[in-house]
Amino acid sequence: MVGNGWRLSRGRGSGAAQLPLAVCAVIAIIIVLLGKAEASIFDHARARLSDWMAPLLEGVREPVAGVERWVGSIGTIFDVYQENLWLKQQNAELRRWQNAAVALEHRVDRYELLLHAVPNPELQSMAARVIGQSSHPFVKTIILDAGNQQGVKAGQAVVDDRGLLGRIYLTGERTSWVIPLTDLNSRIPVVIQPSNHRAIMAGDNTPTPSLETDEHGGPIKAGDRVVSSGDGGQLPPELPVGVVMADGDDLRVALFSDADAADFVHVIDYSIPLEPPPGAASAEMPPSGISPESARSNNEQQTQMAMSPPNPLTGPAPSPRLSPKLAPRVKSVREQQAQPEDNGDQEDTVQDER
């Protein structure tokens, strides 16, 4: 009896111990199903959480960034002299290119003035700072300290001092999430210069996105410059993206920007004003500047001229050009006028026969 009672109590205790595990399993399954069915709920919850964690992330990033800069500067202490010589040489070459660029810019301005070219719209941007990174909902997502309160919207382009970095995916009140160009879900239209070959740059979670080109464009070679095309109106044109590099038979892009080293960025506010399409012009609508009353009187005059008898001195009246709307009416009136004459001719013929 004692042994049996001990076994029963032990069995009840093991079942009670397994109950919390079963409840946790059910809750986990419910959360997974909700995440698959309503992904937007978790996206908004994640954005609210990032808004709440933004001050903490800013405070934690300062000492971490300081330590990273200190550790990274240790290896460059012994190369300061050679680096200074290289920088002097590079600065001299950049001055030469700057002079050439200024001269070409002035020449282009004169050409545009002579050709009455439409100037490019000025891009409005706002500065933001990278305060964190996350591996959800994409492989790598960049978090900025600017959101809806600063006018950031989903789809806007994000650039750093070197080139295009990505685009806004999700916005909160004070934070926003950026999907970089290297992500698998990133696809943007680009132009390859100088051949002006249009292509799609698709990310594949590697540092060098791939290029999807067609066979009708110009030749492409390694080292060609890649910029945004602006097709679709989501991203502004002429944003620097990278250069073409060959990977066997495939073409890839070596990006100018680096998501890991990004600190301060610019969110570009670019939108094309949509014009309403012109309405279909009605064939019966009078010309502009003519009231409906005057148009109606003109139609009546045309009808009277069409039905007027010929003048024996001047000959038959000229047949006016009738609109498609008045032609059937004039035809029906002429038929009605011709019917009594036909009836009179028939009666004269009957009397002659008698």
C-alpha positions in Angstrom: 0.0 0.0 0.0 2.7 2.4 0.9 4.6 1.5 -2.3 1.5 1.9 -4.4 0.7 5.3 -2.8 4.2 6.5 -3.4 4.0 5.5 -7.1 0.6 7.3 -7.5 1.9 10.5 -5.9 5.0 10.3 -8.0 2.9 9.9 -11.2 0.8 12.9 -10.3 3.9 15.0 -9.7 5.4 14.2 -13.0 2.2 15.1 -14.8 2.0 18.4 -13.0 5.7 19.1 -13.9 4.9 18.5 -17.6 1.9 20.8 -17.7 3.9 24.1 -17.9 5.9 22.6 -20.8 2.8 21.8 -22.7 1.4 25.3 -22.1 4.6 26.8 -23.4 4.5 24.6 -26.5 0.9 25.7 -27.2 1.8 29.4 -26.8 4.8 29.0 -29.0 2.7 27.4 -31.8 0.1 30.2 -31.5 2.8 32.9 -31.8 4.3 31.2 -34.8 0.9 31.0 -36.6 0.2 34.6 -35.8 3.6 35.6 -37.1 2.9 33.9 -40.4 -0.6 35.2 -40.7 -0.2 38.8 -39.5 3.4 39.8 -40.1 2.5 43.5 -40.0 1.6 43.2 -36.3 5.1 42.1 -35.4 6.6 44.7 -37.7 4.8 47.5 -35.9 5.6 46.0 -32.6 9.2 45.8 -33.6 9.1 49.5 -34.7 7.6 50.6 -31.4 10.2 48.6 -29.5 13.0 50.3 -31.5 11.4 53.7 -30.7 11.5 52.8 -27.0 15.1 51.4 -27.2 16.5 54.3 -29.3 17.9 56.3 -26.3 19.5 53.2 -24.9 21.0 52.3 -28.3 22.4 55.8 -28.6 24.0 55.7 -25.2 25.5 52.2 -25.7 26.9 53.0 -29.1 29.1 55.9 -27.9 31.5 53.9 -25.8 31.5 51.0 -28.3 32.3 53.3 -31.2 35.1 54.9 -29.2 36.7 51.5 -28.4 36.4 50.4 -32.0 38.1 53.6 -33.2 40.9 53.1 -30.6 41.5 49.5 -31.5 41.4 50.2 -35.2 44.0 53.1 -34.9 46.6 50.8 -33.3 47.5 49.1 -36.6 47.8 52.4 -38.4 50.4 54.1 -36.1 53.3 52.5 -37.9 52.1 53.4 -41.4 51.5 57.1 -40.7 54.4 58.4 -42.8 53.6 56.3 -45.9 50.0 57.2 -45.6 50.8 60.9 -45.5 52.8 60.6 -48.7 50.0 58.7 -50.4 47.5 61.3 -49.3 49.6 64.2 -50.6 49.8 62.5 -54.0 46.1 61.8 -54.0 45.2 65.4 -53.0 47.3 66.7 -55.9 45.5 64.4 -58.4 42.1 65.3 -56.9 42.9 69.0 -57.4 43.6 68.3 -61.1 40.3 66.4 -61.5 38.5 69.1 -59.6 39.6 71.7 -62.1 38.5 69.5 -65.0 35.2 68.9 -63.3 34.5 72.6 -62.7 35.4 73.4 -66.4 33.0 70.7 -67.6 30.3 71.8 -65.3 30.5 75.4 -66.7 30.4 74.0 -70.2 27.3 71.9 -69.5 25.6 74.9 -67.9 26.2 76.9 -71.1 24.9 74.1 -73.3 21.7 73.7 -71.2 21.2 77.4 -71.4 21.5 77.4 -75.2 19.2 74.4 -75.5 16.7 75.6 -73.0 17.0 72.3 -71.1 14.8 71.5 -68.2 16.9 71.6 -65.0 17.0 68.7 -62.7 14.8 69.1 -59.5 16.7 69.9 -56.3 16.6 67.0 -53.9 15.6 67.6 -50.3 17.3 65.5 -47.7 17.5 65.1 -43.9 20.4 63.9 -41.9 20.1 60.8 -39.7 22.4 58.6 -37.7 22.8 54.9 -37.6 22.0 53.8 -34.0 21.9 50.0 -34.5 21.6 47.0 -36.7 19.2 44.0 -36.5 19.0 40.6 -38.2 15.2 40.8 -38.4 13.1 40.8 -40.5 16.0 40.6 -43.0 19.5 39.3 -42.8 20.8 42.8 -42.0 18.7 45.8 -41.2 20.0 49.2 -40.3 18.2 51.3 -37.7 18.2 55.1 -38.0 17.3 57.7 -35.4 14.7 59.5 -37.7 11.1 58.5 -38.2 7.6 59.8 -39.0 8.2 62.9 -36.8 11.1 63.9 -39.1 9.2 63.2 -42.3 10.8 59.9 -43.1 8.6 57.7 -45.4 8.8 54.1 -46.6 10.6 53.7 -49.9 12.9 56.8 -49.6 16.5 56.4 -50.6 19.3 56.4 -48.0 22.8 57.5 -49.0 26.1 58.1 -47.2 29.1 60.2 -48.2 30.1 57.5 -50.8 26.9 56.5 -52.5 23.5 54.7 -52.3 23.2 52.6 -49.1 19.6 51.3 -49.3 16.0 52.4 -48.9 13.6 52.8 -46.0 11.5 49.7 -45.3 9.6 50.5 -42.1 9.1 53.7 -40.1 8.3 54.4 -36.5 7.7 57.7 -34.8 11.4 58.4 -34.0 13.2 55.5 -35.8 13.2 53.9 -39.2 14.5 50.6 -40.7 16.7 50.5 -43.8 17.0 47.5 -46.1 20.5 47.6 -47.6 21.3 47.0 -51.3 23.0 43.6 -50.5 19.9 42.0 -49.0 18.1 39.3 -50.9 14.9 41.3 -51.0 16.5 44.4 -52.6 16.0 45.0 -56.3 16.6 48.5 -57.8 16.8 49.7 -61.4 20.2 51.0 -62.4 22.0 52.4 -65.5 25.5 51.3 -66.5 27.6 54.2 -67.8 28.9 55.1 -70.4 26.8 52.6 -72.5 23.5 53.7 -70.8 22.6 50.0 -70.5 19.6 49.6 -68.1 19.6 46.7 -65.7 18.3 45.4 -62.4 20.6 45.1 -59.5 19.5 42.3 -57.2 20.9 41.6 -53.8 21.8 38.0 -52.8 23.1 38.5 -49.2 26.7 38.9 -50.5 28.8 42.1 -50.5 28.5 42.3 -54.3 25.0 42.3 -55.7 24.3 40.8 -59.1 23.3 42.5 -62.3 20.3 41.3 -64.4 20.7 42.7 -67.9 19.0 42.2 -71.3 20.6 41.5 -74.6 19.5 44.8 -76.3 21.7 47.2 -74.4 25.2 48.4 -75.1 28.4 46.7 -74.2 29.3 46.2 -70.5 32.8 45.8 -69.2 34.4 45.7 -65.8 35.0 49.1 -64.3 31.9 50.7 -65.8 30.1 53.0 -63.4 26.6 52.0 -62.0 24.1 54.7 -61.0 20.4 54.6 -60.2 18.1 55.0 -63.2 15.1 56.6 -61.4 12.6 54.2 -63.2 9.4 53.9 -61.3 9.8 57.2 -59.5 10.8 55.6 -56.2 14.5 56.5 -56.2 16.1 59.6 -57.7 18.3 59.2 -60.8 22.0 59.6 -61.0 22.8 58.3 -57.5 26.2 56.6 -57.4 25.9 52.9 -56.7 29.2 51.2 -57.6 31.3 49.8 -60.4 30.9 46.6 -62.5 33.1 43.6 -61.7 33.3 40.3 -63.6 32.6 37.1 -61.7 33.1 34.4 -64.3 30.2 34.7 -66.7 28.2 36.8 -64.3 28.3 40.5 -63.7 28.3 42.0 -60.2 28.6 45.4 -58.6 31.3 46.5 -56.2 29.3 49.0 -54.0 30.7 52.4 -53.1 28.9 52.4 -49.7 29.5 50.1 -46.8 26.6 49.2 -44.5 29.0 48.1 -41.7 30.9 51.4 -41.6 27.9 53.7 -42.1 27.5 56.4 -39.4 25.8 59.5 -40.6 23.5 59.2 -43.6 21.0 61.3 -45.6 17.4 60.3 -46.3 16.4 61.8 -49.7 12.9 63.0 -50.1 12.2 62.4 -53.7 8.7 62.2 -55.3 7.5 62.8 -58.9 4.2 64.8 -58.9 1.6 62.8 -60.8 -0.4 64.6 -63.3 -4.0 63.4 -64.1 -4.3 61.8 -67.5 -6.1 63.9 -70.1 -9.7 63.0 -70.4 -11.0 61.4 -73.6 -12.2 64.2 -75.9 -15.8 63.8 -77.0 -16.6 64.1 -80.7 -19.8 65.9 -79.9 -18.2 68.5 -77.6 -18.1 72.0 -79.0 -14.8 73.8 -79.4 -13.4 75.7 -76.5 -14.7 79.2 -76.2 -18.1 78.4 -77.8 -21.1 78.2 -75.5 -23.7 75.3 -75.9 -26.3 77.8 -77.0 -24.2 79.1 -79.9 -23.3 75.6 -80.9 -27.0 74.7 -81.0 -27.8 77.7 -83.2 -25.0 76.7 -85.6 -26.5 73.2 -85.9 -30.0 74.7 -86.7 -28.5 76.9 -89.4 -26.8 74.0 -91.0 -30.0 72.0 -91.0 -31.9 74.9 -92.6 -29.2 75.4 -95.3 -29.4 71.6 -96.1 -33.2 71.7 -96.5 -33.4 75.0 -98.5 -34.5 74.8 -102.2 -32.0 75.7 -104.9 -32.0 79.3 -106.1 -32.8 79.7 -109.9 -30.3 82.6 -110.3 -27.4 81.3 -108.3 -27.9 77.6 -108.8 -28.2 74.9 -106.1 -27.1 75.8 -102.6 -23.8 74.4 -101.6 -24.1 71.4 -99.5 -22.6 72.2 -96.0 -20.3 69.8 -94.2 -22.5 68.4 -91.5 -21.3 66.9 -88.3 -21.9 63.2 -87.7 -24.7 64.0 -85.2 -26.7 66.2 -87.7 -26.4 64.0 -90.8 -29.0 61.4 -89.8 -31.5 64.2 -88.8 -31.2 66.0 -92.1 -31.6 62.7 -94.0 -34.8 61.9 -92.2 -36.3 65.4 -92.8 -35.5 65.1 -96.6 -37.2 61.7 -96.8 -40.3 63.1 -95.0 -40.5 66.0 -97.5 -40.1 63.7 -100.5 -43.0 61.4 -99.4 -45.9 63.8 -100.2 -44.5 64.5 -103.7 -44.4 60.8 -104.4 -48.0 60.4 -103.2 -49.2 63.2 -105.5 -47.5 61.7 -108.5 -49.2 58.3 -107.8 -52.7 60.0 -107.6 -52.1 61.8 -111.0 -51.2 58.5 -112.5 -54.4 56.8 -111.3 -56.6 59.6 -112.6 -55.0 59.4 -116.1 -55.6 55.7 -116.2 -59.3 56.2 -115.4 
